[in-house]
Amino acid sequence: MKLTVLPHAADRMEEFGISVADAYRVLSEPEEEGRANLGRLYAQRNIGNRRIRVVYNRGAGDERIVVTAMLRRK
């Protein structure tokens, strides 16, 4: 899977201490998936003691374009 992180997502990931590896793991091994606003999709999973949600669009082929990422309550 190819991961493209948009600038806003990179800022949010830095703010919440979410690494690109964390985002990749959430997208490749989600515990929950669904539809987000504006036709986007989300995936989330627990990593350690954090519940990480990644909002993304599908790109060409197996590309995932990360729009934003955040921490959720468990």
N, C-alpha and C positions, 0 to 999 in steps of 0.2 A: 504494500500500500504506500502510495506517495502522499506526503503530508505537506500542505502549503499553509503557513500561518500568516494571516493578515496582520498589518501593524497594530490595529486595535487589540486583536487577540494576544499579540506578543506583549503589549502593555499590561493587559489584564493578567496574563500568566505570570509576569514578573511581580505584579502587585500581590498576587495570592501565593507565590512560591510554587507554581505549577511548571514543571519542566516539560520540554518537548517530548521526552521519553514518557512522562506521565500521560500526556495527551495522546500519544501513539498507543499506549496500553489501553486507555479508556476506549479509543475508537476500534482497536483490534479485538478487545475482549470485554465488551460492555456487559454490565449486569442489568441495565435497563436502557431501552431506546424508545424514541417517540418523535412526534412532530413538535416543532417549536414555532415561534411567530414568523410571519413572512415566508412561509413555505420551507423554512429551514428544518433541519433534523437535529436531534441531540442524542448523545450517548452519555451514560454516567456509570461510575463504579466506585467502590471503596478501594483506596490505596492507603495502606496503613490505617491511621485513625481519621483520614479525610475522605469525604465523598466529593468526587470531582465530576463536574458536568462540562462537557464540551459541546458547543453549538457549532454546526458546520453545514456546508453545502457539498453536494457531490460534484466532482469535477469530471474530466474525461477519464474513462477507464476506471482504475481503482484509486484515483486521486480524491482526497478529502481536503476541503478548504475550510480551515478553522476560522470561524467568525469571532468567537469569544469563548472564554472559559471562566469557570467560577467554582467556588466551594459551596456545597449545599449542606443543609443539616441532615444528620443521619436519622 
